[in-house]
Amino acid sequence: MSGKITDKSAKVALIGLGYVGLPLAVAFGRKFDTVGFDIKTARIDELRSGRDGTLETSPEELASATKLRFSSSPEDLRGRDFYIVTVPTPVDRYNTPDLTPLYRASETVGKVISPGAIVIYESTVYPGCTEEECVPVIERESGLVFNRDFFCGYSPERINPGDREHTLERIVKITSGSTPETAEAVDALYRTVVKAGTYRASSLKVAEAAKVIENSQRDLNIAFVNELAKIFRLIGIDTREVLAAAGTKWNFLKFQPGLVGGHCIGVDPYYLTHKATELGYHPEVILAGRRINDSMGRYAATETVKLMIRSGSRILGARVLQLGITFKENCPDIRNSRAADVARTLAEFGCKVDICDPWAEPEEVKRYYSLDSFRSLEGRDLSCYEAVVLTVAHDEFRRLDPERFRNSSCVIYDIKGLWPREKVDGRL
């Protein structure tokens, strides 16, 4: 396999063309015969037209991948040397890992794989998932034997949606393989597209664990400052001023309070705690952090209502403008957005909430959350609101002057700390 990588004759397939899979398909499609596969025909049609709705890849970047073709037909996956699986790994309503996309992708690969091929998983999972859950599916569907007829690698994705600085090529890539020879082939493959270099883990489990703790660590650090925000609110001091002062120490970790959503930080810790519980250990710290972070949308909404009451507003029927519904700034992804918790809680209090987000598709917001939204403040009466809540730090909102919303009773609550302290009434 190493010879095929060296002479660029290796054939690659990407299973799943979302935020992770598409940039990877484009990178490999510049060097290798590559098939980008997705079960959504609308997604395939969009990419064939030269447009990426996730905005992670530009039309110019798509055009540069001259050896890449897109397909929704599993038959086009036959004869590949490498199958790279980049499907979502969500949790269900009870925060239990939902491996359905991973199972289906493994079934697809199992039906078309040939002897000698290597299957590389990038989806975030708990340690052991590749060998315990995915490999048996491929064996069942293909009739092949693991580590004799086909092999596996694990190379966790590190894509940061909306980040044009830390892109695929600029982030060190962890690699691993089910045999020493496979590990070398997987590492060699990624070295052809990742300029920052690779780090070869000793096993699939180590690579899986490394990925899941990356986001769990960040989740816990944010939970700590979110809890500080609640404490300092009771004391009567500004959290961000405290963090700025503490940040003058060389080894102080500079995390900020806020909403923790999306399909990584807000989900990945549950994969680790699921495995721990399965093994008889009941995690405490990790789940405590999750509870704190999941509570922050309701907390921010409640603090906003308190401010409205103090300003003399009648809460029932009060008009509130929420700025932002995506899970993070400058990104159109609305999946698992905790900003939705803010809107829902305000509605529970009886407020009428208008949501403005220049990055989110209103139809998608309606379908996903049953919430109405619009993309621009242009032409709207901004003096009619009793409260404005900033939930997402889009650049468009950064350029807004909060004074535009001021009337006799309007209060402004800034979850992101985006605007000057003296121009808002409250913030995390």
N, C-alpha and C positions, 0 to 999 in steps of 0.2 A: 504493500500500500504506500510505503514511503516513496517508492519510485514514481508512482502515479502523481503524488503530490509535487514532487520535484519537477517533473516534466509537464505538469498542469493538465494531465489527462484524466485525473480523478473526476468522477461525476457526483454532484452534490444535490441533495433535496432538502428543502426547508418545509416543515410541516407546521403551518400556522403563520400568518403574515400580519401580525399586529405590530405593536410598538417595539417588540423585541425581534420578531422574525424578519420583518421587511428590511431593516438596516443590515441585518446579517446576510440576507439573500442578495442584496445589492452589492455588498462587499465581496462575497464569493463570486457573484455573477460577473465581476470585472476580470476574474482570473480563471474560473472553472465553468464547465458546462453545468448550469444550475437550473433546477426546477423549483419555483416557489409555489407551494400548494396551500389552498385554503378551501374549506367546505362551503364558504359563503360566495356564491357566484357573483353577487353584487360587488364584493371586494375585488374579485378577480377582474371584473369588467372595469372597475375604477382604475386599477393598477395598469391594465393594458392600455387605458387611455392616457397614461402618463401622469396620473394624479394620485396623491396619497392623502386621504382624508384625515389621517392622524397628524399630519404636518411634520412628521419626523424625517421625511425624505422629500427633497425638492424634485421637481420635474427634471432638472439637470442631472441630479444624482441618479434618478431612475434611468435616464437615457444613457448614462455612462456604463451601466451594467449590460454590455452588449451580448454577454453569454447567458443572460437570465431570461427565462420565459415563465409565464404564469399559467396555472391550470387548477381546475377544480375536479379533474378526473383522476382517480387513483391509478388508472392504467399508465398514466404518464410518469409514475414514480418507479416503474420497473427498471432494473438494470443500474441502479444507483450504487455507488461505493459507500457514500455517507448519507445517513438520514439524520437530520437535526430537528428535534422536536421542540417547538417553542410555543406551546399552547398555554392558555391561562390555567392557573391552579387556585381557584377561589375557595371560599368557605360557604356553607349553607347558613340558613337563618339561625342555627344553633351554634355557629362558629366551629362546626366540624368540617375538616378538609373534604372538599368535593373533588374526587379524582376522575370524574366522568370524562372531561376533555382529554385527560392523559390516557385513560383506558381506550377511548375511541381512536386516538392518534396511534396508539400501540397496535390496535387491531388493523388499522389501515396499513401500517408498516409491515405487520406480520403477513398480510395477504400478498405483498408484492416483493418482499425481500429475497435476495439471492444469497447463496452461500458465500462467506467471506466478507460480507458487508458489516459496517460498523454503525450502530445507532447511538447518537449522542443526544442526551436530554439536557435542556437548558431551563426548563420550568422549575420554579422553586418548590421543593418537596422536603419531607423530613428525612433524616439519615436512614438509609436502607430501602427507601421507596423504589428506587430504580430496579434493584435486584429482587425485591420481595413482591412488587406489584406489577411493574411494567414487563420485565423479562418473561414471566410465565404467560402473559398475554401473547407476546410475540412467538414464543415456543408453540403455544396452542394453535395459533392461526397459521403458522408457517410449517410446522412439523420439523423445524430445525432445532438443534441443541445448542444452548448457550455456551459460549467459550470453546466450542468446537466448530460449529457451522456459522455462527455469527457472534459479534462482540458488542460491548456497550462502553460508552464514555459518558461522563457527566461534566459539563462546563457551565456553571451557573451564569445566567445573564446578569449584567450590571447596568442595563440601560436606565437612564434617568429621563423620563419623558419631559420634553420642553427644554432640555438642557443642550445647547449647541456647543458648549465647551467640553463637557465630559462625554464625548461620543464613543462609539464602539472601538474605533481605532486608537483612542487615547487612554483607555482604561485597561490596566493589567488584567489578563484573562486567566482565571483558574481552570486547569484542565485535569482530567483523570481518565483512567481506562481500566477495564475489567481484567486485563492481562498487561504485563510490562510492554509487550509489542503494541498493544492497542493504545496504551497510554502515550507511547512515543508517536504513533500515527496521529492521534487526536491533537497532541501538542503541536506537531509539525503543521497540521492543517490550519490551526488558528494562528500560528506564527506568520502565515502568509498574508493575513489581513489585519492583525493587531500590532500596530507600530510600538505600542507601549510595552510589549512583551507578554510572556506567559509565566504562570507559576504552576508547576506540576504537583498536584496533591498525591499522597501515597495510595489513596483508594477512592472509590466512588463515594463511600460513606463520609470520608473526611471532606471531600468537595461539597457534598450535599449539606453537611453540618456548617461548613464555613459560610455558605450562602444564607442559611436560615438565621444564623446568629448575627450577621451583618445588620439586618433590618430590626431584629429583636433588640440589639444593643441601642440602636437609634431610638426605637420606640420607648425604651425604658428611660433614656436620658430626657426625652421630651416630656414623658409622664412626670418626671421629677420636677421640671420647671413649671409644668402645668399645676402640680400640687402646690408649688411655691406661690404661684399666682393667686391661688385661692387663699392661702395663708396671709400673704401680704395685702390682699384686698381687705381682710378683716383687721389687719394692723393699721391700714390706712396709708401705705406707701406704694410707690409705683414699681412694679416688678422689673420692668425693663431698665429703670434707673439702677436698681440693685444689681442686675446682671451686668450692666455696663461697668459698675464700680468693681465687682468681683472679677470681671474679665481682664482687669489690669494685671492680675497674677499670671505668670507665664504658663502655668499648667492647668488653668481653669478651662473647662470645656464650654465653648460658647454656643449653647443651645438656646432657643427661644420658645416661649409658650405658643400654643396654637392648636388648630384642628389637625388630627392625624387620620387621613383617609387614603384612598387609592387602593391599588391592588398589590402593594408590596408591604410597606411598614404596618399598615392597619390589618394585614391578613397573615403574613408570614409567621409571626409568633405563635399563632394557633396551630400551625403545622408541627412546631417543636413541642408544644405542650400536649398535643394529641399523642405523639409518640411517647413522651414521658409517661403520660397517664396509662397508655397501653402497657408499659413496662412496670407499672405499679408505683410510679413516683408521681406525686401530685404537686405540680409547680405552684409556687406562691408569689414570688417576686414578679415573674413575667406576666402572670394573669392580673396581678394588682395594677401593673402598668397599663395593661389593656383596658381595665375597668376605668381608670382615671381618664385615659385619652378618649375613650368612647363616650364619656360623660360631658366633654367640654362644649359640644354644640348646645346642649340643653342648658349648661351653666351660663354660656355667653348670652343666650336668649333671655334667660331669667334675669341676669344682671341688666340687660337692656330694658326690660319691663320695669325693674325697680327704678331706673333712672327716669323713665317716662312718668311713673307715678309721682316721683318727687317734683317733676317739672309741671305737674298739674294736668297731664293728659288723661283722657278717659280711655282705658285699654280696650274695652269691647268696641270693635269697629275701627280702631285706630289704624291709620295707614302707615306701613313701614316699608322702606326701600332696602332690600338686601343687595349688596354689590358682590356678586360672585356665586357660582354654583359648582364649578369644576373642582376636582379634588386638589389641584395646586395651581400656581400662577402660570400664565402664558402657555397653557396646555388645554386642548379641547376635551380631554378625558373626564367624564363625569362619574365613572364607576366608583362605588363605595365612597362617595363624597360626604364628609361629615358636615359640609355646609348645608346639606339638606336637613340635617337635624335642627339647625337654627331656624330654618323656615317653618318646619313642622311644629316646633315648640311654640314659636310666636303665634302660629295659627291656633294652637290649642288654647292659648290665652285669649283668643278672640280677635287678634289683629288681622288686618287684611294686608298680605305681604305681596309686594311687587319685587320680582327678581330680575336684575339686569346682569348679563354676562356676555361680553363681546366675543368670547371664545366658544361658548356652548351653543349647540344647535337646539332651538326651542322644541322642535319635534322630538328630539332624543330625550330632553329633560322631561317632557310630558309623558313619554312612553316609560321612562325608567323610574320616575318619582311621582308621577301624577301632579306635577307642579307646572304652573305657567311661568314663562320667562320671555324676555326680549333681549335684543343684542345691543341696543344703543339708547342713550339718554337724550339724544337729539330730538328737539321738538316737544319734550315732555315738561309738564309743570313740576318743578322740583321744590316748590314752596308748600306743597300740600301734605308733606310727610311729618308725622309726629316723631319719627325716629329713622335713622339711617344706620345700617349695620354693615361694616366692611368685613367680608369673610375671606376674600381671596385677593392676593396682592398682584393682580394683573398690572402691567405697565400703564394701561389706559386709566386705571384708577389712581395710580401713583401721580399722574399728571393732573388729577382733579383737585380743585381747591374746595375743601369741605365747607367753606363759607357759602358756597352756592346753595347749600341745603338749609341754611339758617332761616328760621322764622321765629315767631315769638316763643314757641314751645319745643321746637325740634331738638332732639338729643342725638348725639353721634357716638356710636360705639365702634371702636377700631380693634378688631380681633388680631389683626396682623401687625399692629404697631407701625403702620405705613405712613401715617400723617403726624405732623408735629403734635406733641403732647398738649400744648396750649390750645390747639384747635379742635380737640375732641373732648367729650364729657366722660368717657370711660374707655379702657382698653385692657386686654389681658396682660 
